[in-house]
């Protein structure tokens, strides 16, 4: 059985260039996208808009459902 995959673009402006802690209120979530290529194009588009902010970073991520016990 083919499982459907959902991709998202997530990130924002981080507190420093370690990219571990987001500044409050800067979170971004784009998607869902049905394939990685479309998510990557969206990532490129959103990154270009804030290229001058050194601590802005977005990630293309595969959304995984959690299992309910």
N, C-alpha and C positions, 0 to 999 in steps of 0.2 A: 504494500500500500504506500503510495506517495504521500508524504506529509507536507502540508503547506507550511511555508516559511514566511514569517513577517519580519521585516527589517525596519529599524528606526535610526534616526540620527539624534544623538543626545550630547549635551555638554553645556558650555556657557563660558563665563569669565571666571578663571580660577584665581586664588589668592596669590599664587606664585607660579614659577615655571616648572614646579614638580607635578603640577596638574593633578593634585589629589583632593583639594578642598575648593568647592565652588563658592564664589561670593554670593551671599543671600540675595535673591531677587533676580539673578542673571541666568537662571536655569533655562535651557531650551530643549524642546522635544519636538521633532518633526517626523511625520509619518502617520500611519504605517505605510510601508512600501512592500510590494509583493516579490521583489527580487533585489539582489545586492547591487546590480548595475544601476537601477533607478535610484536606490538609496545613495549610492556613490555620487551620482550626478547632483542630487539634492545637497549632499555634503559639500561638494565643490561650490555650488551656487551660494550656499549660506556662508561658507568660509571666506569667499571673495568679498563679501559685504563688510567683514570686520577684520580684514587682513592687517590693518594698522594697530590692532590691539594684541600685543605680544602674549598676553595671558589668556586670550580667547582660544578655545579648542573645542572641536566637535569630534565625535566618534561615530562610525557606522557600526551598529550592533545588531546581532540576530536576537530577536526577542524569544525567550524560552518560556513556555508555560510552566507553572509550578504544579506539582502533584499534590492533590488534596488527600489527606489520609483518611 
